[in-house]
Amino acid sequence: MSKKNAFYFILFLLVLLFVFKDLVLNLSTNLLDWRDYPFIIWTIFQNITHVNTLDFANFFETNAFYPHRLTLLFSDLLLPQSLVLWPILYLTKNIILSFNLVFIISFILNYISLFLFWKQLFKKDSIAFFGSIFVIFSPFFQMELSHFQMISYWPFFFTLYFVFRNEEKRQTKNLISAGLLLTIQFLASVYLSVYLIFSLLIFYL
């Protein structure tokens, strides 16, 4: 990482910490939203419980919505987020702290994916930085903060990055990476994966 890119990254972190200063000061006890986020944490905890017990045969079964089956599929699976949270929870033993750390990590991944995407398009670090900031803190995504799956869009832009990179220099590894990240996006947010598939169809048509 160049000094300029390191400076941009630190500047982004400062903006991020300022925007979410109330959350950062209460990481172990507070949630950004007490409506959807408890359900999201419950979903993630269901995933982790199944992984910890190696109960893959009943992975989509939960303790809710009886007598229906496969109830974990009633909403987004949030599997990538769960796998990121898993080792953090093992270390902290605090589900709220662990989730808030994953929340911050998601924004960092969003920034990295957006920076690479804009840099691939415009070849300028300054445009990549401001483009990333404008997307991350745009009114649309700020309005979606209560929907964690909708702000887990780093696989979306990593996918587009590899697609555009492949147009510049055709390599099989770019397409494999794009396909893998599309799968990750589907497991993280079905809505965003649908938008991504539609975007790719338009691009290749």
RAPEQUI-V935188 format. One record per residue. RES is the residue in three letters. SS is DSSP state (H for helix, E for strand, - for the rest). PSI is psi as a letter, one per 30 degrees, with the letter a starting at -180 (999 if undefined). BURIAL is I if it has 24 or more other C-alpha atoms within 12 Angstrom, else O. Layout:
BEGIN
res=(RES;RES)
ss=(SS;SS)
psi=(PSI;PSI)
burial=(BURIAL;BURIAL)
END
This chain:
BEGIN
res=(MET;SER;LYS;LYS;ASN;ALA;PHE;TYR;PHE;ILE;LEU;PHE;LEU;LEU;VAL;LEU;LEU;PHE;VAL;PHE;LYS;ASP;LEU;VAL;LEU;ASN;LEU;SER;THR;ASN;LEU;LEU;ASP;TRP;ARG;ASP;TYR;PRO;PHE;ILE;ILE;TRP;THR;ILE;PHE;GLN;ASN;ILE;THR;HIS;VAL;ASN;THR;LEU;ASP;PHE;ALA;ASN;PHE;PHE;GLU;THR;ASN;ALA;PHE;TYR;PRO;HIS;ARG;LEU;THR;LEU;LEU;PHE;SER;ASP;LEU;LEU;LEU;PRO;GLN;SER;LEU;VAL;LEU;TRP;PRO;ILE;LEU;TYR;LEU;THR;LYS;ASN;ILE;ILE;LEU;SER;PHE;ASN;LEU;VAL;PHE;ILE;ILE;SER;PHE;ILE;LEU;ASN;TYR;ILE;SER;LEU;PHE;LEU;PHE;TRP;LYS;GLN;LEU;PHE;LYS;LYS;ASP;SER;ILE;ALA;PHE;PHE;GLY;SER;ILE;PHE;VAL;ILE;PHE;SER;PRO;PHE;PHE;GLN;MET;GLU;LEU;SER;HIS;PHE;GLN;MET;ILE;SER;TYR;TRP;PRO;PHE;PHE;PHE;THR;LEU;TYR;PHE;VAL;PHE;ARG;ASN;GLU;GLU;LYS;ARG;GLN;THR;LYS;ASN;LEU;ILE;SER;ALA;GLY;LEU;LEU;LEU;THR;ILE;GLN;PHE;LEU;ALA;SER;VAL;TYR;LEU;SER;VAL;TYR;LEU;ILE;PHE;SER;LEU;LEU;ILE;PHE;TYR;LEU)
ss=(-;-;H;H;H;H;H;H;H;H;H;H;H;H;H;H;H;H;H;-;H;H;H;H;-;-;-;-;-;-;-;-;-;-;-;H;H;H;H;H;H;H;H;H;H;H;H;H;H;H;H;H;-;-;-;H;H;H;-;-;-;-;-;-;-;-;-;-;-;-;H;H;H;H;-;-;-;-;H;H;H;H;H;H;H;H;H;H;H;H;H;H;-;-;H;H;H;H;H;H;H;H;H;H;H;H;H;H;H;H;H;H;H;H;H;H;H;H;H;H;H;H;-;-;H;H;H;H;H;H;H;H;H;H;H;H;-;-;H;H;H;H;H;-;-;-;-;H;H;H;H;-;-;H;H;H;H;H;H;H;H;H;H;H;H;H;H;H;-;-;-;H;H;H;H;H;H;H;H;H;H;H;H;H;H;H;H;H;-;H;H;H;H;H;H;H;H;H;H;H;H;H;H;H;-)
psi=(k;l;e;e;e;e;e;e;e;e;e;e;e;e;e;e;e;e;e;h;e;e;e;e;f;h;e;f;f;l;l;e;k;g;d;e;e;e;e;e;e;e;e;e;e;e;e;e;e;e;e;e;g;h;i;f;f;h;e;g;k;a;g;l;g;k;g;l;l;h;f;f;g;f;a;k;e;h;e;e;e;e;e;e;e;e;f;e;e;e;e;f;g;j;e;e;e;e;e;e;e;e;e;e;e;e;e;e;e;e;e;e;e;e;e;e;e;e;e;e;e;f;g;k;e;e;e;e;e;e;e;e;e;e;e;e;g;l;e;e;f;e;f;g;f;f;j;e;f;f;g;i;g;e;e;e;f;e;e;e;e;e;e;e;e;e;e;e;j;j;k;e;f;e;e;e;e;e;e;e;e;e;e;e;e;e;f;e;j;e;e;e;e;e;e;e;e;e;e;e;e;e;e;f;999)
burial=(O;O;O;O;O;O;O;I;I;O;O;I;I;O;O;I;O;O;O;I;O;O;I;I;O;O;I;O;O;I;I;I;O;O;O;O;I;O;I;I;I;I;I;I;I;I;I;I;I;I;O;O;O;O;O;O;O;O;I;I;I;I;O;O;O;O;O;O;O;O;O;I;O;O;I;I;I;I;I;I;I;I;I;I;I;I;O;I;I;O;O;O;O;O;I;I;I;I;I;I;I;I;I;I;I;I;I;I;I;I;I;I;I;I;I;I;I;I;I;I;O;O;O;O;I;O;O;I;I;I;I;I;I;O;I;I;I;O;O;O;O;O;O;O;I;O;I;I;I;I;I;I;I;I;I;I;I;I;I;I;I;I;I;I;I;O;O;O;O;O;O;O;O;O;I;O;I;I;I;O;I;I;I;I;I;I;I;I;I;I;I;I;I;O;O;I;I;O;O;I;O;O;O;O;O)
END
